C-alpha cells in the first residue's frame, strides 16, 4: 500500500519558529452573525456547548450535530450581549448557511453570513495586550490558540505586526490543532463521527448540564450509558522514521487509521482514530514502521527535536 499523504510539513527552521514565536495566523473560517430577540436561545438549541452561560466576548467551542448525534461541524461562538458570532471552518460555510435557513425562524433571530466582510486570525505564543489595535477574544477554556481576532477584510495584520506579532502561514494553525489534539473537519471528522470519538469531552466542547439541543439524545446516551468504540489518539515516531501505511495495526489486526499526518523537522506526528483498547504507551505498526501511541497534546519537550 502507498505511504499516507503528509498533510502538514515544516522544515526544522520553520518548526523552531513555530515553537518560539508570537504569531498572527490567518485561518480560512466562515463567520455568521446571530442577532434578534431569541438569538441565544436558538443557538442554545443547536450547539453542544452552553451559549447562554458563556461570558460575553469569550470564545466557546462546540459542535452542530445531526438529529442522530453526528458532527456537522465544530464551531467557535462568541457571545455579544444577546447576540453572537458563530465561526466555522470555511468548508462548512454552505452547509451551515442551509442549516440556519432551515432551523432558525426569522421572527426569532436573524442570521447573516459575514464571511466576505470579516477575516479571522489566530494569535499564538503569548497573551495580547489589552490595548491591541484589533478586537480579540480569549477562549473560555482550552483552545489551539491564545486569542482569536475578528476584523474587517479591509484591515490587515499590520497593526498586530507592529505590536510585536509575527505573520505566519495558515499551516501553523493546522500544526497547532494537530499537536493539541484538536479534530479537523474533513479528516478526523466526517459524516459518521460522534463528539466523544474526537475528544470533545476532553476539550470541553460538550456540556451535559444544559437544555436540549439537536442530537443531544445520542450524545447523552453514549456518555451516561455506554462508551465510544474508537477514540482520537496521537502517534509519534522516532527521529527520521515515518509511517508507510495509513492503517494502524497492533501487530495482529488493524486497530485504526491515520487521519492527519505531519512532518515537523525530523519528527513525524499523527492523529489517528483507534480502537478504544489501544492505549497511550502502546506500540503500533504503520506499515514497515513502529510508532508510540500518546494521549494529546503532544509533549514537545520529549517528543520533538529542538
N, C-alpha and C positions, 0 to 999 in steps of 0.2 A: 504494500500500500504506500502511496506517495506521502512524503512528510507533510504535516499540517501547515497551513498558512501561518506566517508570522504577522499578527495584526499590528503590533507596535514594535518599533525599533529605534533605539537611541544609541549613539556611539558612547564610548566611555566618557568623553568630554561632555557630551550632552547630558548623560545621566548624572555626572557630578554637578553640572549646573542646575539640573532639576532638583537635586537634593539640598543644595546650599543657597539658592537664590530666593528673592522675593518677586514672585511672578504675577503678571496680569495675563490671563489666558482667555482668548475668545472661544466661546462654545456655540455650537450650532443648535440653539434651542428655539422653540416657538413660545410666544408669550400671549396669554389671554388675560383680559381684564374682566372681572366679575363685579357688577355693582347692582344696586336695586334693594328694595326693602327686605328681601329674603335671600340675598346673595350667599351669605354664610350658611344659612340653613340648607340651601340647595347643594352647596359644596359638601356640607357635613354628611349628606345622604349619598355621596358618591365616593369620597376619599376614605382610605383605610385609617388615616390618622385623624386626630381631633383638631378641626379648624376653629371651632367656637372657643375653645380654651387656649388656643395659641396666643402668645403675646403679640401685640402689634409690631410690625416691622421686623419680624423674625421669620426666617425661612424654615418651613416644616416639610419633611419628606414623607411621601406616602405613595399609594398606587390607586389607579382607577381599575376596577375589575368588571369582568363579565358577570351575568347572573349566576354562573356556575363557579365563580371564585377565581377564574384565571386572570392573570395580569394583562390588561390592555396596554398600559404604560405606567412607568413611575413618574413622579411629578414633585416639584418644589412649589409650595404655596406660601405666599407672603400676605398675611392679613394686614389690611389697611383700614382700621376702624371697622366699619360694617361692609367694606368692600375687600377685594383680594386680587392679587396677581397669581396666575397659575402658569408655571413654566414647565414645559415638557420637551423631550427630545424632538429635534426637527423632523425626524422620520415619522413621528406620531401626529404631526400637525393636522393633516387632512382627516385622519380617523377621529381625533378629539373634536375637531370642528363639527363633524357629523354627529358625534355623540351628544355634544352640548345642544345642538339644534333639536335632537330627539327628546332629550330628557329635561331640559330647563325651560319651564313655561315663561314666556316673555313678560307676563304680568307680575312674576315674582322676582325675576333677575334678568339683567341684560348682560350678554357675553359678547365681547368684541375681540376679534383677532388683531393684535397689535404687533405681530411678528415682523411686518415690513417696516415698522417705525422704530422698534426698540431692539437693542442689542444686549446680550448677556455676556458678562465676563466673570471669570472666577479669579479671586485673589488667593494665592497660596504662598505659604512661607512665613507669614507674620500677620499680626492683627493690625488693620489700618488705623490711622489716627482719626479721632472724631471729626476733624475739620477737613477730611479728604474732599476733593472737589466734586466727585460724583456720588450719588446716593448708593449706599452699600448696606447690606443686610447680613447679620450674623446668623448661623444656623442655630436652631433650638437645642440640638443635641449633636450627635456625630455627623460628619459631613466629609466629602472628599476635597473640600476647600475650606479656607479660613473665613472668607466672606464672599458674598455674591453682589455684583454690581449690575444695575439695570439703568441703561442710559439711552438717549435718543441716538439713532443711527447717524445723525448729522454730527454727533460728537465722536471723538476718537479717544484713544488711551493716553494722549499726550499729557493730560493733567495728572494721571496716575504715574506715568513715567517720570514726570518732573518731581513727583513726591518720593522717588526712590524705588519705584517698582520697575521690573524688567519685562519687556514684552516677550512672550513665549508662544510657541506654536500650539495649535489645538491638541496635538499629540500629548502634550504634558497633562492635559485634563484626563485623557484616556489612561495614561500611566497612573495618575493619582487614583482613579477609580479601581484599576486592577490591583494595585498594591494595597489599597484599603479594603478590598473585597466587596466592592460595590458592583452589582449586576448591571449589564448594559443591554438595552433593548436591541433585539435582533441577534444577540449572541447567547448570553446567559438566559435571557427572557424571550420566550416565544409564545405562541397562542395556547400552549398547554402547560404553562408554568404557574404554580401556586406561590403565593408570597413566602410561605415558610420554607420553600425549597431553595430560595435565593437570598437568605439572610435578612429578611425584613424584620424578624423578631430581634435579631442581634443588633441591627442598625437602627432600631426604634421607629420603623415605618408602619407598624400596626398598633392600634390601641384596642384593647379588649374591654375597656370600661366606658365606651361611648355608645351612642344610639345606633340604630340600624343604618346600614349602607348597602349598596348593591354588592352582592357576593359575600356578605358577612356570614351567612349560614354555613357555607363550606369552610371558610377560614376559621370560624369559631369551633366547628365540629372537629376539625383537624387538630386545633390547639388543645381542646379540653378532653377529647376522647380518643385521639389517635396520634400519629406521627407521620412526617414526610418520609417516603421511601428513598429519596435521593436528596442530597444536600450540596450546596456550593462550597467547595474547598479550594485551597491553594496547593500548587505543586511547585517545587523548586528543584533545580538540577545542579550538579557540581559545575564549577567553572569550566567553560569550553564544551560542556555537554548540552545536547538538545534532543527533544523527542523526535522519533522518526515515524510516529503513528498518532493519529488523533484519538484512537481508542486507548483507554486506560485499563490495564489488567492487573490482577493480584498475583499473576504467575500461573493461574489455572483458568480463570474465566474473565470475561470483560466486566468491569465494575463501573464504567462511566466513560465520559468523553470530555476532551478538552474543548472549551468554548472560546476562551481568549488566550492567546499566546504572545508573550513579549520577550524580545531580546534586548536586554539593557546592559550595555557594556559587554562583559564576557559572561554574563549570567542570563539564564532563561527562567522565566516565571510563567505560570499559567493559572487561570481559574478554570475549574472543571466541575461538572455535575457528577457526583459519585454516589454509589450506594451508601446508605447510612452506616453499614457495618464497617466501612473504610474510615479509619480514624486518624487524627493527627499523629505523626510519628511513623506511620506505616510506610513501607517502601512499595512502590508500584512500578510496573513496567509500561513503557510507552514505545512500542516497537523494540528497537535494539538498546534503548536507554532505560536507566532506572532513576526515578525521582522520589522525593520525600514529600509526603502529604503534610500540609501545615494548615492551621486554622487562621484565616486572615484576621487582622492585617499582617503582611509580611514584616518580619523583623530585619530591617536592612542592616542593622549593626552586625548581624550574624550571617545573613544570607546573601549579602551583596558585596561585591568588591568595591573598595574605596576608589 
